[in-house]
Amino acid sequence: MMLLPCPNCGARNVSEFRYVGEAKTRPDPTTATPQEWRRHLYLHRNPAGWTRETWYHGSGCRRYFAIERNTVDNAVRTAGATS
């Protein structure tokens, strides 16, 4: 069982959450080219090691938050709310 530390509810089973994806900056909609949108939506780093991710706690506080997770062993290093 994998536990994720929700900043509002505490550590909970991963089945309560939805993985949103890598935490990254969204391009400016007024100036972004189609190539920049394609890169943002479809190209992901997928590293083996520490990565910053966004998760949604659908069965709890219904908030988004970011964590740093090691994709090799699922260890979680930090947690925080997102805007």
N, C-alpha and C positions, 0 to 999 in steps of 0.2 A: 504494500500500500504506500502510495506517495502522498505526503502532506504538503500543502502550500500554505504559507503564512499570509492570510488576508490582513491588511493593516487595520481593518475595522472589526473583524470577527474573530481573529486569531487563527491558529493552525487548523485546517480542515482537510478532509479527504479530497483528492483531486477530482473525484467524480462530481463535486459541486460546482466546478469551474468550467469555463470554455476558453480554450487557447485562442487568442486573437492573432498572434503573430509576432514577428520581430518588432521591437520598439524602434521606430525610425521616424525621421522628420518628413512630414507630408509636403509635397511641392506646392508652391503658390499657384492656386487655380487660375489667376489672372495672367501669369507669365509663363507657365510650364508648357513645354512642347509635348507633342504626342510621344516622343521617344523618352522624355523624362517620366511621363505617366506610366508608360509601359515598364520602365525600369523599376519604378516605385511599386507597382502592383504585382509584377510577375517574377522579378529577379530577386532571389533571396540568398544570403550568404551561406546559411546552413553549416556553421563551423562545428568542429568537434572540440568542445571546451566551453568556456564561459560565454554566454550571450545574454543580452537584455531582451526580455519578452514582455508582452502585454497579455493579461488574463482578465476575464470577466467572471465575477462571482454571482452567477445566476440563481443559485439556490440559497443565497444568503443576503448580503447587503445590496446586491444588484449594482455594484460599482466596478469600474475598471481600475486596475493597478498594475504596476510594473515590478518585475523581479529580475534578478540575475540568476540564471540557472545553468549548471554545467550539463551539457547535453550528453556527456559520456556516462555519468553516474547519477544524474538528477539531483545533485546537491544544490540547495538554494542558499544564496549568499545575502541578498538584500531584498527588501520589499518597500514599496512606497505607492502613494496614491497618484493617479494621473489626472490631468485637467480635462 
